[in-house]
Amino acid sequence: MNHCTTAPAQPPQAIGKQRPSLQLPKSLLFPFRRRIVDLTERGWFGGRLLRRHIVICGFPRSGSTLLQLMVEACVRDIRTFGRERRGLEMAKYALCSQPYMMTKRPSDIFLIDELRDFYADRFADVRFVLLTRDPRAVLTSFHKSRPGEYYVSPERWRAMYRHWKWACEQPEAIPVRYEDLIANPDAVEHQLTTFLTWRVTRPFREYHTAVPHGFETIALNGLRELDQSNLSRWQKPHYRQRICELLEKELPELPEALIELGYETDDQWTREYLSPMRAAA
């Protein structure tokens, strides 16, 4: 496949989190694990059966863990990990006896070129599922790992947005809206099955009936059936000050981004949040 355009500049490590930190003793085993994977790719130990690596990435708090759970509960013949794992690390070091492998990590959107380069001369290929969500919901979202603190900073969202727009132009990538995943999981299931050619054995909407043992659910803020009531949660009075700060100083380009993403057709919604002088401008 041809690569389309040049990727945006990488954000600082503190925002993009592209590179892993040294983790002992796991890091010491990487050379040994890489050698084993190399041998399986050459046909040793029964050969590496991997045909496609599916990387779920994109905006944080946009359904990546939910989609990961749907895949682990509903798709057959796929190597999964039950938690967030770096795609490039698993490409290099994970043994795989299945035709598909799936990893999930929002920040892997910054490593699309590296992952494509890794698979360029291998039998398997790589595909990217790009999650997105109304930015107002993303930027007012919390995570149990950081109580009382908004999980996604404006700087991180801005860096993600630049890369998300570029990634959507790549032939190996497919965008998925969180809102569609919640409201119409059957359509998303069909869309992904057509693009990825995997085999679904249970409808995505029934994911909660077959949660794999040991699956890490902390990012879901509780396991439950699909619920559309949270789609407009950002409109609650509790988040008014946060939206005002974003519009006034932290992310003034937010109205334009919402129009580009298709969540608004104009900026009329901002009048409720901006100061009277700015709203009238």
C-alpha positions as CSV (number, residue, x, y, z in Angstrom):
1,M,0.0,0.0,0.0
2,N,1.1,3.5,-0.7
3,H,1.7,5.9,2.2
4,C,-0.3,9.1,1.9
5,T,1.3,12.4,2.9
6,T,3.8,12.9,5.7
7,A,2.9,12.3,9.3
8,P,2.6,15.3,11.6
9,A,5.6,16.1,13.8
10,Q,5.7,14.0,17.0
11,P,4.6,15.7,20.2
12,P,6.8,15.7,23.2
13,Q,7.2,12.4,25.0
14,A,5.3,13.7,28.0
15,I,2.2,14.2,25.8
16,G,2.6,11.5,23.2
17,K,4.1,8.7,25.4
18,Q,5.5,7.1,22.3
19,R,8.5,5.4,23.9
20,P,8.2,2.9,26.7
21,S,10.1,3.3,30.0
22,L,12.6,0.7,31.1
23,Q,10.8,-2.0,32.9
24,L,12.9,-4.6,34.7
25,P,13.2,-7.5,34.5
26,K,10.8,-7.6,31.5
27,S,13.1,-5.4,29.4
28,L,16.0,-7.9,29.9
29,L,14.0,-10.6,28.2
30,F,13.2,-8.7,25.1
31,P,16.2,-9.9,23.0
32,F,15.4,-13.5,23.9
33,R,11.7,-13.1,23.0
34,R,12.6,-11.3,19.8
35,R,14.8,-14.2,18.8
36,I,12.0,-16.7,19.4
37,V,9.6,-14.7,17.3
38,D,12.1,-14.4,14.5
39,L,12.5,-18.2,14.5
40,T,8.7,-18.8,14.4
41,E,8.5,-16.4,11.4
42,R,11.0,-18.7,9.7
43,G,8.8,-21.7,10.3
44,W,10.3,-23.0,13.6
45,F,8.0,-24.3,16.4
46,G,5.1,-24.6,13.9
47,G,5.6,-21.2,12.4
48,R,4.0,-17.9,13.2
49,L,0.4,-18.0,11.9
50,L,-0.2,-14.2,12.1
51,R,-1.8,-12.7,9.0
52,R,-3.0,-9.4,10.4
53,H,-2.2,-7.1,13.4
54,I,-5.1,-4.9,14.3
55,V,-4.2,-1.8,16.3
56,I,-6.9,0.1,18.2
57,C,-5.8,3.6,18.8
58,G,-7.0,7.2,18.7
59,F,-8.5,9.6,21.2
60,P,-8.4,8.5,24.9
61,R,-11.8,8.1,26.6
62,S,-13.4,7.3,23.2
63,G,-14.3,3.7,23.5
64,S,-11.0,1.9,22.8
65,T,-11.3,-0.3,25.9
66,L,-15.0,-1.0,25.1
67,L,-14.1,-2.0,21.5
68,Q,-11.3,-4.1,22.8
69,L,-13.7,-6.0,25.1
70,M,-16.1,-6.5,22.3
71,V,-13.4,-8.0,20.1
72,E,-12.1,-10.2,22.9
73,A,-15.6,-11.4,23.7
74,C,-17.0,-11.7,20.2
75,V,-14.3,-12.4,17.6
76,R,-12.7,-15.8,16.9
77,D,-9.1,-16.8,16.1
78,I,-7.5,-13.7,17.5
79,R,-4.6,-13.2,19.9
80,T,-5.5,-10.7,22.6
81,F,-4.1,-9.5,25.8
82,G,-6.9,-8.4,28.1
83,R,-5.3,-5.0,28.8
84,E,-3.6,-2.1,27.1
85,R,-0.5,-3.2,25.4
86,R,1.9,-1.3,23.0
87,G,1.4,-2.4,19.5
88,L,5.0,-2.2,18.4
89,E,6.1,-4.2,21.5
90,M,3.7,-7.0,20.8
91,A,4.6,-7.0,17.0
92,K,8.2,-7.6,18.0
93,Y,7.9,-9.9,21.0
94,A,4.5,-11.6,21.2
95,L,4.2,-15.2,20.1
96,C,1.1,-15.7,18.0
97,S,-0.6,-18.9,17.0
98,Q,-3.7,-17.2,15.6
99,P,-4.3,-15.5,12.2
100,Y,-5.2,-12.2,13.9
101,M,-3.6,-10.2,16.8
102,M,-5.2,-7.2,18.4
103,T,-3.6,-4.6,20.6
104,K,-5.2,-1.4,22.1
105,R,-3.4,1.7,23.1
106,P,-4.6,5.3,22.2
107,S,-1.1,6.6,21.9
108,D,-0.2,4.2,19.2
109,I,-1.7,6.7,16.8
110,F,1.7,8.4,17.1
111,L,3.4,5.2,15.9
112,I,1.6,4.3,12.7
113,D,4.6,4.8,10.5
114,E,6.8,2.7,12.8
115,L,4.3,-0.2,12.8
116,R,3.8,0.0,9.0
117,D,7.6,-0.1,8.6
118,F,7.9,-3.2,10.9
119,Y,5.4,-5.2,8.8
120,A,6.5,-3.9,5.4
121,D,8.7,-7.0,4.7
122,R,6.7,-9.6,6.7
123,F,3.9,-11.9,5.7
124,A,1.4,-10.3,8.2
125,D,0.1,-6.8,7.6
126,V,-1.2,-4.1,10.0
127,R,-4.6,-2.3,10.2
128,F,-5.6,0.6,12.4
129,V,-8.9,1.3,14.0
130,L,-9.1,5.0,14.9
131,L,-11.5,5.8,17.7
132,T,-13.0,9.3,18.0
133,R,-15.6,11.0,20.1
134,D,-17.2,14.4,20.6
135,P,-14.2,16.4,21.9
136,R,-16.4,18.1,24.6
137,A,-17.0,14.6,26.1
138,V,-13.4,13.6,25.8
139,L,-12.1,16.8,27.5
140,T,-14.6,16.5,30.4
141,S,-14.0,12.8,31.0
142,F,-12.5,11.3,34.1
143,H,-10.6,8.0,34.7
144,K,-10.5,6.0,37.9
145,S,-6.7,6.0,37.8
146,R,-6.7,9.8,38.3
147,P,-9.7,10.7,40.5
148,G,-10.8,14.3,40.6
149,E,-8.7,15.2,37.5
150,Y,-9.8,15.6,33.9
151,Y,-8.0,12.8,32.1
152,V,-7.2,14.4,28.7
153,S,-5.4,17.8,28.6
154,P,-6.0,20.3,25.8
155,E,-2.4,19.8,24.7
156,R,-2.8,16.0,24.4
157,W,-6.1,16.4,22.6
158,R,-4.6,18.8,20.1
159,A,-1.7,16.5,19.3
160,M,-4.1,13.6,18.9
161,Y,-6.3,15.6,16.6
162,R,-3.4,16.4,14.2
163,H,-2.4,12.8,14.0
164,W,-6.0,11.5,13.8
165,K,-6.8,13.7,10.8
166,W,-3.6,12.5,9.0
167,A,-4.2,8.8,10.0
168,C,-7.8,8.9,8.6
169,E,-6.2,9.4,5.1
170,Q,-4.2,6.2,5.3
171,P,-5.4,3.2,3.4
172,E,-4.7,0.8,6.3
173,A,-6.9,2.8,8.7
174,I,-10.7,3.0,9.5
175,P,-12.3,5.6,11.8
176,V,-15.0,4.6,14.3
177,R,-17.1,7.0,16.3
178,Y,-17.7,6.3,19.9
179,E,-21.3,7.5,19.4
180,D,-21.8,4.9,16.7
181,L,-20.3,2.1,18.8
182,I,-22.8,2.9,21.6
183,A,-25.9,3.6,19.5
184,N,-25.4,1.2,16.6
185,P,-22.9,-1.6,17.5
186,D,-24.3,-3.8,14.7
187,A,-23.3,-1.3,12.0
188,V,-19.8,-0.9,13.5
189,E,-19.5,-4.6,13.7
190,H,-20.3,-5.0,10.0
191,Q,-18.0,-2.1,9.1
192,L,-15.1,-3.5,10.9
193,T,-15.7,-7.1,9.7
194,T,-15.7,-5.9,6.1
195,F,-12.5,-4.0,6.6
196,L,-10.6,-6.5,8.7
197,T,-12.1,-9.8,7.4
198,W,-12.2,-11.3,10.9
199,R,-14.9,-13.8,12.0
200,V,-17.5,-12.6,14.6
201,T,-19.1,-15.4,16.6
202,R,-21.2,-13.3,19.0
203,P,-22.9,-9.9,18.2
204,F,-20.9,-6.9,19.6
205,R,-24.0,-5.7,21.4
206,E,-23.8,-8.9,23.6
207,Y,-20.2,-8.3,24.7
208,H,-21.2,-8.0,28.4
209,T,-22.4,-11.6,28.5
210,A,-19.0,-13.1,27.7
211,V,-16.3,-11.0,29.4
212,P,-13.0,-12.9,29.3
213,H,-11.5,-13.9,32.6
214,G,-8.9,-11.3,33.8
215,F,-10.0,-8.6,31.3
216,E,-8.9,-5.2,32.7
217,T,-12.1,-3.1,33.0
218,I,-10.9,-0.1,35.0
219,A,-11.0,2.3,32.0
220,L,-14.7,1.4,31.5
221,N,-15.6,3.0,34.9
222,G,-17.9,0.0,35.5
223,L,-19.1,-2.9,33.3
224,R,-22.6,-2.4,31.9
225,E,-24.8,-2.8,28.8
226,L,-24.5,-0.1,26.2
227,D,-26.0,3.1,27.4
228,Q,-26.6,6.2,25.3
229,S,-27.4,8.5,28.2
230,N,-23.8,9.4,28.6
231,L,-23.4,10.8,25.0
232,S,-24.5,14.3,26.1
233,R,-23.0,14.1,29.6
234,W,-20.7,17.1,28.8
235,Q,-23.8,19.4,28.7
236,K,-24.5,19.0,32.4
237,P,-24.0,22.2,34.6
238,H,-21.1,20.4,36.4
239,Y,-18.9,20.8,33.3
240,R,-19.9,24.3,32.4
241,Q,-16.7,25.9,33.8
242,R,-14.5,23.4,32.0
243,I,-16.1,24.2,28.7
244,C,-15.8,27.9,29.3
245,E,-12.1,27.6,30.1
246,L,-11.5,25.5,26.9
247,L,-13.3,28.1,24.7
248,E,-11.8,31.2,26.4
249,K,-8.1,30.2,26.6
250,E,-7.1,26.5,26.5
251,L,-8.6,25.3,23.2
252,P,-10.1,28.2,21.2
253,E,-10.0,26.2,18.0
254,L,-12.6,23.7,19.5
255,P,-15.6,25.1,17.7
256,E,-13.9,24.7,14.3
257,A,-12.8,21.2,15.2
258,L,-16.3,20.2,16.1
259,I,-17.5,21.4,12.7
260,E,-14.7,19.5,10.9
261,L,-15.6,16.4,12.9
262,G,-19.3,16.7,12.1
263,Y,-20.5,17.2,15.6
264,E,-21.7,20.8,14.9
265,T,-22.7,22.7,11.8
266,D,-21.8,26.1,13.2
267,D,-20.6,27.7,16.5
268,Q,-23.9,28.8,17.8
269,W,-23.6,26.4,20.7
270,T,-20.7,28.4,22.2
271,R,-22.9,31.4,23.0
272,E,-24.1,29.7,26.2
273,Y,-20.5,29.5,27.4
274,L,-18.6,32.5,26.1
275,S,-18.7,35.9,27.8
276,P,-21.4,38.2,26.3
277,M,-18.7,40.4,24.6
278,R,-17.0,37.4,22.9
279,A,-20.3,35.8,21.9
280,A,-21.5,38.9,20.2
281,A,-18.2,39.3,18.2
